[in-house]
Each structure stands twice: as structure tokens, then as C-alpha cells.
């Protein structure tokens, strides 16, 4: 089973992406701007932080870059 569903519902006027990462196993959705994910330091958010930052590397490279991106990744 896939672990997270990554959605970027919008990119703000300054070009920063708002990212929703839903943990499909427990049903919690983390909603932060990309810069806020980088600042997460709590033990319970380390896994989602690593997932999002790894996927953002691909998004910035143009793999999924589109404001309507909705992609399930695990």
C-alpha cells in the first residue's frame, strides 16, 4: 500500500507551493508551505518531512511541476 498522497492545491503569488501530504495509513493530512516542511523537527513529523522534501526535489526538476499536481507516491 502507498504511504502518502501528495497534493499541491496552489502556488501562492510569491511562487511558494502549499503542500498537502495525506498519510493514507492513519488518515492524517499535513498542510504546510514547502518552507514550513523544511522547518519541521518533531519526531512524529520526520517521516512526512523526508517524504515531502524528497518529492519536492523531483517536482522542482519538472517531473510533476504544475499547480494542479495530484500524485500518489509511496
C-alpha positions in Angstrom: 0.0 0.0 0.0 1.2 3.5 -0.7 2.0 5.6 2.3 1.3 9.2 1.3 -0.8 11.1 -1.2 0.9 14.4 -2.2 -1.2 17.2 -3.4 -0.2 20.8 -4.3 -3.5 22.7 -4.4 -2.0 26.0 -5.2 1.2 28.1 -5.7 1.0 31.5 -4.0 1.7 34.8 -5.6 5.4 34.6 -4.5 5.8 31.2 -6.1 5.8 29.1 -2.9 3.9 25.8 -3.1 1.3 24.9 -0.5 1.6 21.1 0.0 -0.9 18.6 1.4 0.6 15.3 2.4 -2.0 12.7 3.5 -0.8 9.7 5.4 -3.0 7.0 3.9 -2.4 4.6 6.8 -3.7 6.8 9.6 -5.7 9.4 7.7 -3.9 12.5 8.9 -3.2 15.3 6.4 -0.3 17.6 6.9 -0.8 21.0 5.3 2.2 23.4 5.1 4.1 25.6 2.7 7.3 24.0 1.4 9.5 26.2 3.7 7.5 25.1 6.7 8.1 21.4 5.9 11.8 22.1 5.9 11.5 23.5 9.5 9.6 20.5 10.9 11.6 19.0 13.8 9.1 16.9 15.8 9.6 13.2 15.9 6.1 12.5 14.7 6.6 14.6 11.5 10.1 13.4 10.5 8.8 10.7 8.1 6.4 13.1 6.3 9.1 15.8 6.2 11.6 13.3 4.5 8.9 12.2 2.0 7.8 15.7 1.0 11.4 17.1 0.6 12.4 14.1 -1.4 9.4 14.5 -3.7 9.9 18.3 -3.9 13.3 17.6 -5.5 11.5 15.8 -8.3 8.8 18.5 -8.6 11.4 21.3 -8.8 13.2 19.3 -11.5 9.9 19.5 -13.5 8.7 15.9 -13.1 5.3 16.9 -11.8 5.5 20.7 -11.7 2.0 22.0 -12.2 -0.2 23.8 -9.8 -2.8 21.1 -10.2 -0.4 18.3 -9.4 -2.1 15.4 -7.6 0.1 12.3 -7.4 0.1 9.3 -5.1 3.6 8.4 -4.2 5.0 5.9 -1.6 
